[in-house]
Amino acid sequence: MPGLLVLMGSGETSPTMVEIHRAVARTLRPGARAVLLDTPYAFQENSADISARARRYFAHSVGLDVEVASGIAGADWVFSGPGSPTYALDRWAGSGVAGDLRARVRARAGVTVLASAAACTAGLATVPVYEIYKVGAEPHWREGIDVLEPLGLRAVLIPHFDNAEGGTHDTRFCYLGERRLSRMERELPPDTTVLGLDEHTALLIDLESESVRVAGRGGLTVRRPGAVTVLPAGTVTDLAGMRRLAEGGTGPVAPSQAAPEPPAAEVTLEEAIHSCEELFKAAAAKPDLVAAAQTVLDLEAEIVKWAADTEEDAGGVDQARELLRLLIARLGELGSTAGLRAQGLTVLVQPLLELRAQLREQGRYDVADALRAAMQTGGVVVEDTPDGPRWTPAP
């Protein structure tokens, strides 16, 4: 079984990274032992829920039966993702996991997938993002586990490199922004390179052939004082080329015949939310209640797809649910405007009843009740009977 090191900037349990995970999983032998290291988020009260969602994601979307563990002995595939980089560092240093992870890479053995917070620990130094961005500590570095050192890379790894959540303030570079990152770069040991990995993007390193591939939606930034090189998704090089880039030179970029590039990543949840909102506005302006109702159904489908996403800070699913409620209420308003009954209530009501049934099956009775109330506002009374829901036009 070939050795692989996979680093992910974000989205590690989202639809955007499914094809990358599947391509990696295909390299495993039958019956391979897959381990999820929950250390980065183990301090959270909802840690068991995060683990359960991650296990469902890998089982249903990737085909991997994953066990949660605090160590990696005997594991063929190891994954660790969201949480606090510094909490993980402290525990891994004390338990020996940090040394075990370095040993895996040095031995070119097994598949090691580090994403988000865990990826932040991969270099010789780590960004203590919680302490700096959320607590207000002075910008500083923490020692990393440095799984890059056995590969000849003297570097730090910064995930979420293209983050834009801040809106009015700079949250690029894992929420540091340019001002703080520039200051921190001056404190790194000489000849250290910053490797910036964009969100929903992966860096795949074949430890045997030493081939390197960038996949996903963004790119990998190689940043040194006075020099910035961006390797977009689809870039193929090798470790020798990466080392030359890290030393300030240029690295060869050429197509690879070894393995096909994974399919293009899906849209992010943020993009899906924006698209549904715009499509609903366009349908409401006509007005076209059938198209508006279909948009609501599409948004609900996106929420279901992203339910396994374990990145707590993104808040995308909550935002999508808020929009779903808003659009349902807006549908009720549209249904009550003059002249829309001419389109035929049945064409509108049937998909809404199907959506309500799906919500009830998922135990989301609050949203189902909100949908029923919105339909009544729009002139449709829904009554639940032993034979199923029955609807009538309101007087």
N, C-alpha and C positions, 0 to 999 in steps of 0.2 A: 504494500500500500504506500503510495507516494506521500512524502511529507509536504504539508501546505501550511503557510501562515497567511491568514486572511484578516485584514484590518478594515473596519467599517466606520464611516464618519457619523452615521445615524441611521434610523429606520430599520434596525436589525431584525425586528419582528413585525415588519409592515409588508404590504403587498409589493412595494417597490423593490424589495430585495429577495423575493421568493425565488426567482430564476437563478440568481447567484448562489443561494443556498442549495438549490437542487443540483446545480452543476458541481458544487463541491461535494455534496452527498453521494453523487454517482462515483466518486473516486474511492469510496469506502468499501471494504470487503463485506460480504454477507454476515450478518450477526455482529457487526461492529458495535462496541460499547460507546454510547454517546453520553456525555456528562455536561450538565449545566452548572457552572459555578455561580451561586447566588450571592457571593460575598459583597459586591458593590452596593446592593440594596438590602442586605440582610437586616440592617438596623431599622428599616421602615416597618410601620405597623401593618401595612398591606403586602408584606413580602411574599406571603403564601399565595396571595391572589396574583401577583406579578409572575411568580414561578408557574402557577397553573395556566395562565394565559400563554406564557412562552412555550410550555409543553404542548398545549393544544395547537399552537401555531406550527411547531416543528412536526407534530404528528400528522395534522390534517393537510398542511400546505407543502411540506417538504418530504414527508414519509419517514421521519426519524423518531424512534422511540427514545426519548431523552429522560435521564434520571437526574434529580437534583442532588448535588453533593458538595462537600466542602473541600475535597481533595481530588486529584486527577490521576492517581496511581491506576494503571491498567486501562486508561481511557484511550480509545482510538480517535475520538472527536471530542474536543473541548470547546465550550462556548461560554463567554461571559460578556455582559453588556451594561445596562444602564445602572445609575446610582451615583455614589460618591467615589471619585478616584482615590482620595486620601484614606477613606475608610477601608477600601480594598487593599491599598498598599500596607497599611498597618497590620491587617490580619494576615495577608499573604506573607509578609516578612516574618511574622512570628510563627506561622504554621509550616513554613518551608515551601508553600505553593509557588512563591516567586522564583525560587531556585528550580523547582520542577518545570515551570514554564520555560525558563531559559534553557534547561537541559533538553527539553523536547525539540526546541528550535536548533540547538547546537547539534543534536543527534540526527537532525533532518527526519524526525519521526512523527507520524500522526498528523492530524488536522487540528490546528489551533485557530479559533475564531475569536478575536477580541474586538468589541464594538463600543462606540460611545465612551462611557466612563472608563471601561476596561481598556479600550484602545489608547486612552489618554496616558495610561501607565506604561506603554510599550517602549518608550525611549529611555534615554539616560536621565531625563528629568521629566517631571509631571506638572501640569497646570492644576493647582488646587482650586478648581473653579467654584466650588461651594463657598469656600472661605473668602475668596476675592469678590465674586459677583454678588453673593447673597448675604454675606456677613460683613463685608467691608474691610477685610484684612488688606494690608499693604501688598502690592503685587510681589510674588516670590515664587520660587520653584521648590518642589519636593523631589527627592531622588526617585527615579523610576525603576521598574524591574528590568528594563533594557534588554528585551528579547531581540532588539535590532543589532546589538553588539556582535553576536555570533555571525551575523551576516556582513560584517565589515562596515556597518553604517553608524556613524557617530551623529546621532540625531535625536530630536524630540518629536513626538507625534501629537498633533493637535486636531481633534475631530471637530465637527460642527464648524468647519472653517469658513463657510459662506453663510452662516446663520444671519437671518434678517428679521428676527422676531422683535428687535428693539424699536423698529419704526423710526422714532425721532432720535434715538441714540444708537451708537455703534455697538452691535453685539456679534460682529464677526470674530473669528478666531476663538471659538469656544467661549463667547461672551466677554472676552477681554477687550476687544476694540483695538484700533491701531495704536492709540496713545500708550496703553498699558503693555501691549505686546512689544512695541519698540523699546520700551524701558526694560522689560524683562529679557529681551534678546541680548542686551549689553551685559547681562549677568551670567550668561551661559559660558561654559568652558570654551576655550579657543577651538576654532574649526568645527563647531557644532552647527548642524543644519536643522532648520525647522521644516518638517514635513506636514503640510496642512491638507487634511482630507475633508472634502466637502460632504454635506449631508446627502444621504441616500446614495452614497458612493463607496466602493470597496477597492482596496489594493490587495491583489492576490499574488502571492510569491510562492512559486514552486521551488521547494527547498532542495530538490534533487537536480533539476535542470537549471535552476537559478533564473528561470524566466519570470518576468514581472508584468502584470496586466492591471490596468485601471478599468473598472467597470461600474456601471450605474448611471446616475443622472448628472454628476458634476465632474470634478477633476481632482488631481493631486498637485498641490503647489510645493515646489522646492524653493525654499526662501533662505538666502544668505545675505549678509550685509552688502547692499548695493546691487543685488542680483535676485530676480524672481523668475522662475520658470514654471509654467503651468502645463501639466500633462493631462489632456482631456480624456474622458471616457473613451475606450477603444484603443488607447495607447498601449503598445507592447514594446518592452525593452528587456533588459536583464539587470542582474545585480551589479555587474561591472559598469553598465551605463548609469545606474543610479548612483554608484559611488563617485563616478566622474562628475555627475551633476552636483552631488553634495560637496565636492571639492572645488566647485566653481567652474568646471568645464562643461562640455556638452555630451549628452548621451545619445546613442543611436536609437532611433525609433523606426521599427520595421514591422510589417505584418507577420503574424505567426501562423504556421501551418499545424502547430501542435494541438490546438483545441479551438473550436469555434467560439466566437464572442457570444456571451449570453444575450438573449433578446433584450431590446430596449426596455428600460424600467417603466412601470406604470406611472400614471400621474400621482402626485402626492394628494393627501386628503385636503390640504389647503387649496390646491388647484381644483379639486372636485367640488368643494364647497362653493368656490367662486363661480365655477361653471354652472352649477345648478341654480345659484342665485340669479345669474344673468339670464339663463334659459327661462326661468319662471317669470322674470320681469317681462321678457319678450312675449311669452304666452299670455300673460295677463293684459298686456297692452292691446292685443288684437280684438277682443279676448278669445282665447282658445283654452277652454277648461280641460279638454282631454290632454293636451300637451302639458298644461300646468300640473294636472294630476300625475302624469307620467314622470315629471321632474321630481315630484315628491317621492314617488316610488324609487327612482334612481338614487336619490339622496339616502333613503333608508337602506338601499343595497350597499352603498359605500360605507355607511356606519357599521353594518354587519361585517364587511370585509376588513375594516380597520379595528375591530373590537379586540384583537389580540395584541395590538401595539403596546409595548411596555414602556415607552418613553413618557414619563410622568409630566415633564415640563411643557410638552408641546400643547396639550389642552385641545387638540384638534377634534377629538370625538365629542367632547362637551360642546364645542362651538358648533359642530354639525348638528347635534341634537337641539340646540337652541334655535338654529335656523329651521330645522324640521318643524318645530312647534310653531314658529312664525309663519312658515309657508302654509301649514295646515289651517291656521286661523285666517290667513289671507284667502285661501280657497273658499272658506265659508262666506267671506265678504263678497267674493266674486260671484258665488252662486246666488246671492240675494239681489244682485243688480238687475234692472229691468231688461227684458228681452233675452236673457241667457237661457231661460227654460226652453226656448225654441231649438236649442242644440240637442235637447233630449236629456232628461235627468239620468236615464239609465246609463248612458255612455260615461257620465261623470261618476255616478254613485258606485258602479260595480268595482272599478279599480280601488276606490277608497275603502270599500268594505273588505277587499282582499288585503289591503294594507293594514286595516284594523285587526283582521284575523291574525296576520303575521305578528303584529305587536303583542297581541294577547298570548300567542303561543310562546313568545320570548319572555313573558312575565312582565312586560312593560305596560302595565294597566293604566298608569298615569297618562302616558302619551295616547293610548287608545281612547281613554275617556275624553281627552282634549280634542281628538279627531271627531268623536261622536258629537261633542258640544258644538264644534265648528260646523259640522254638517247640519245640525239643527238650526244654527244661526243662518245658514244658507238656504233653509227651507226644506230640509230632509229630516224626517224623524226616523231614528233607528231603534227597533225593538228587538231584544234578544229573546228567541223562542227555543223550545226543545229541538226544533227542526233547523235551527240556524237563525241568523239575523234576518229581520224583515224590515223593509223601509217603505215609508209612504210620504208623499208630499205634505208639507205642513199646510194648515188652513191659510 
